[in-house]
């Protein structure tokens, strides 16, 4: 429990720390009524057929937590075509800015089949990784 809290604090600190390099992003989808999804591609974690990357979701309207955006650390299984959310951080501002409202450790949730946006993300993170070096 203490280890999990420490990990979450370190991740939260890294979320608000100024970026040292420009982050490469790819637009996954933009629904004018609901949300805009962007995948950060600068530094995907690679472990065999598993890839991990951050997705930023900016909502058109605040959600039930009054968040304008989420930053979600996701694990993509390239072979199975599944996605698993590991950590979800809720931000007051758009595009993962402003105050952090909550951090959810959701790594115990099961993987889910990929929807259309997830399939696009899988194609990006499971493709040629030499461009990410």
C-alpha positions as CSV (number, residue, x, y, z in Angstrom):
1,X,0.0,0.0,0.0
2,X,2.8,2.4,0.9
3,X,4.7,1.5,-2.2
4,X,1.6,2.1,-4.4
5,X,1.1,5.5,-2.8
6,X,4.7,6.4,-3.3
7,X,4.5,5.4,-6.9
8,X,1.4,7.5,-7.4
9,X,3.1,10.5,-5.8
10,X,6.1,10.2,-8.1
11,X,3.8,9.9,-11.1
12,X,1.8,12.9,-10.0
13,X,5.0,15.0,-9.6
14,X,6.1,14.0,-13.0
15,X,2.8,15.1,-14.4
16,X,3.1,18.7,-13.2
17,X,6.9,19.0,-13.7
18,X,7.9,21.1,-16.7
19,X,8.7,19.1,-19.7
20,X,12.4,18.9,-20.7
21,X,11.7,18.0,-24.3
22,X,8.9,18.6,-26.7
23,X,6.3,15.8,-26.5
24,X,5.3,14.1,-29.7
25,X,1.6,13.6,-29.8
26,X,-0.9,12.2,-32.3
27,X,-4.6,13.1,-32.4
28,X,-6.7,9.9,-32.0
29,X,-10.1,11.6,-32.3
30,X,-12.0,14.8,-31.8
31,X,-15.8,14.6,-31.2
32,X,-17.2,18.1,-31.1
33,X,-19.8,17.0,-28.6
34,X,-17.8,14.9,-26.2
35,X,-14.1,14.9,-26.1
36,X,-10.7,15.1,-27.8
37,X,-8.2,12.2,-27.5
38,X,-4.4,12.7,-27.9
39,X,-1.7,10.0,-27.5
40,X,1.7,11.0,-26.3
41,X,4.3,9.1,-28.5
42,X,7.6,10.5,-27.3
43,X,8.5,7.8,-24.9
44,X,6.4,4.6,-25.1
45,X,7.5,1.9,-22.6
46,X,8.3,-1.4,-24.5
47,X,8.1,-4.8,-22.9
48,X,7.9,-7.5,-25.6
49,X,4.4,-7.3,-27.2
50,X,3.2,-4.8,-24.5
51,X,3.5,-1.1,-25.0
52,X,2.6,1.7,-22.5
53,X,1.9,5.3,-23.3
54,X,-0.1,8.3,-22.0
55,X,-3.4,9.4,-23.5
56,X,-4.8,12.8,-22.7
57,X,-8.6,13.2,-23.0
58,X,-10.0,16.8,-22.9
59,X,-13.8,16.9,-22.3
60,X,-16.1,19.4,-23.9
61,X,-18.0,19.7,-20.6
62,X,-16.6,19.0,-17.1
63,X,-17.2,15.5,-15.8
64,X,-18.8,14.5,-12.5
65,X,-15.5,15.2,-10.7
66,X,-15.4,18.7,-12.2
67,X,-12.4,17.6,-14.3
68,X,-11.9,19.2,-17.8
69,X,-9.4,16.5,-18.7
70,X,-7.8,13.1,-17.9
71,X,-4.3,11.8,-18.4
72,X,-4.4,8.0,-18.6
73,X,-1.4,5.7,-18.5
74,X,-2.4,2.8,-20.8
75,X,-1.0,-0.6,-21.6
76,X,-1.5,-1.9,-25.2
77,X,-1.2,-5.6,-26.0
78,X,0.0,-5.6,-29.6
79,X,-0.8,-9.3,-30.2
80,X,-4.2,-9.5,-28.5
81,X,-5.4,-6.0,-29.5
82,X,-6.5,-5.1,-26.0
83,X,-6.1,-2.0,-23.8
84,X,-5.7,-1.7,-20.1
85,X,-5.9,1.5,-18.2
86,X,-3.3,1.6,-15.4
87,X,-3.5,5.1,-13.9
88,X,-6.0,7.9,-14.5
89,X,-5.3,11.4,-13.3
90,X,-8.2,14.0,-13.4
91,X,-7.2,17.6,-14.0
92,X,-9.2,20.8,-13.5
93,X,-7.9,22.4,-16.7
94,X,-7.9,21.3,-20.3
95,X,-5.2,19.2,-21.9
96,X,-4.0,17.8,-18.5
97,X,-3.3,21.2,-17.0
98,X,-4.3,22.9,-13.8
99,X,-4.9,21.3,-10.4
100,X,-4.9,17.6,-10.0
101,X,-8.4,16.6,-8.7
102,X,-7.7,12.9,-8.2
103,X,-5.5,10.0,-9.1
104,X,-6.9,6.6,-9.6
105,X,-4.7,3.5,-9.5
106,X,-6.7,1.1,-11.8
107,X,-4.1,-1.4,-12.8
108,X,-6.2,-4.2,-11.4
109,X,-9.0,-3.6,-13.9
110,X,-9.0,-6.2,-16.7
111,X,-7.9,-5.4,-20.2
112,X,-10.7,-4.5,-22.6
113,X,-11.2,-5.1,-26.3
114,X,-10.0,-2.1,-28.3
115,X,-12.6,0.4,-29.6
116,X,-11.9,2.5,-32.7
117,X,-9.7,5.1,-30.9
118,X,-7.8,2.3,-29.1
119,X,-7.2,0.5,-32.4
120,X,-5.7,3.7,-33.8
121,X,-3.5,4.0,-30.6
122,X,-2.4,0.4,-30.9
123,X,-1.4,1.0,-34.6
124,X,0.7,3.9,-33.5
125,X,2.5,2.4,-30.4
126,X,2.9,-1.1,-31.9
127,X,4.2,0.1,-35.2
128,X,7.9,0.8,-36.0
129,X,9.4,1.9,-32.7
130,X,12.7,3.2,-34.3
131,X,11.0,6.6,-34.7
132,X,10.6,6.9,-30.9
133,X,14.3,6.5,-30.1
